[in-house]
Amino acid sequence: PALPGSGIDTPMTVTARDVRSASWAGALVPIDVTSVASGDTTSIRLYGLDGEIDEAARMHLEHVIARDGEQHALEIRLEQLVVKASHHFHDAHVFVVSGWREHAGRHTTGEALDFKLQGVPAAQLAAYLRGLPRVGVGIYTHPRTQYVHLDVRDTSYHWLDGSPPGVTWKERQLRDP
C-alpha cells in the first residue's frame, strides 16, 4: 500500500458493465426513422442490451438518412440526442429533413441534423432540446417547414428562423433563461 501523501495512485481497472446497470437499454423500444429526402424508413435500436452503442445500428441509421444514398458519419452525441428526444416524446417517429450535406456548416462535419417528431409540434421539440447542454437549437417556423435544427457544440446557442424554404432571413437569437 502507498503511504498517505506519497503521490502514488492505485491504478483503476476497467471492468465490464454490470448487466443490472445496463437494464435500461433493454427497456428501450426501437424507434422508427424516415428520411424525408429519400422516403427510406428503418426501425433502429441505438443501444445494445449491454447499454453500449450498437455500431452496426449507427451505420445503418447514417445510411438511411443520407441524402445521396451514401453513409456519412454523424457525431455519436448527435445521434444519441435525437434518439433521446424520440424516447422523451413516447418513442415518436423521427423524420429527418436533412442530415449530412456539403458546404453547410455543422451539417458537413456531421454535427447537425434537421428533423421533426411525429405528433410533436416543432416549438415543443425545440423547447425540450434547448434544455440539453452544449447544443445548438434552431426552430424553423414557416408554415411550409416546421422542423428543428439540432447540432452539438461547446457553447449552447438557440435561434428562431421564420424564412420560407429556399430563402434565408437573418435569424434571431433566443436568450437562455
Salt bridges, closest charged atoms under 4 A:
ASP18 OD2 - ARG20 NH2 3.02
GLU52 OE2 - ARG17 NH2 2.93
GLU55 OE1 - ARG58 NH1 3.27
GLU62 OE2 - ARG58 NH2 3.00
ASP68 OD2 - HIS72 NE2 2.88
GLU79 OE1 - ARG58 NE 2.63
ASP91 OD1 - HIS87 ND1 2.49
GLU111 OE1 - ARG106 NH1 3.86
ASP114 OD2 - ARG101 NH1 3.59
ASP114 OD1 - HIS107 NE2 3.42
ASP114 OD1 - HIS149 ND1 2.94
ASP151 OD1 - ARG106 NE 3.89
ASP151 OD2 - HIS149 NE2 2.76
ASP151 OD1 - ARG153 NE 2.65
ASP176 OD1 - HIS158 NE2 3.25
